[in-house]
Each structure stands twice: as structure tokens, then as C-alpha cells.
Amino acid sequence: MAPIGSVIGFVVSLLIGALGIYVGASVITGVKDYTYAIVTALIASLV
């Protein structure tokens, strides 16, 4: 059960991080693309 909980925690953290990146980037640049935010959050979570 622990690996499933870890995966769920990772996905939730990824989506919350991507939301923060999306909001910040859309305010600063005006770009409304959630895909870049998810990719950026994924790369940041792996580093």
C-alpha cells in the first residue's frame, strides 16, 4: 500500500506545483498553457 500512497502523493504534489507555476507564469507573461507548467513542475520534482 505504501508505493501507491507515494505515487498519489507525487501526482498531487506535481499538480499543485504545476498550478503555482501556471498562475505565476500567466500573471507575468500572459501565457495560458498548463502543459508547460506541468513539464516544468515534473522536471523540478526530479531534480
Number of C-alpha atoms within 10 A of each C-alpha: 5 7 8 9 10 11 11 12 12 14 13 12 15 21 16 14 18 22 16 14 18 23 15 13 17 15 11 9 8 11 12 13 11 16 11 15 23 19 13 16 21 18 11 12 12 6 5
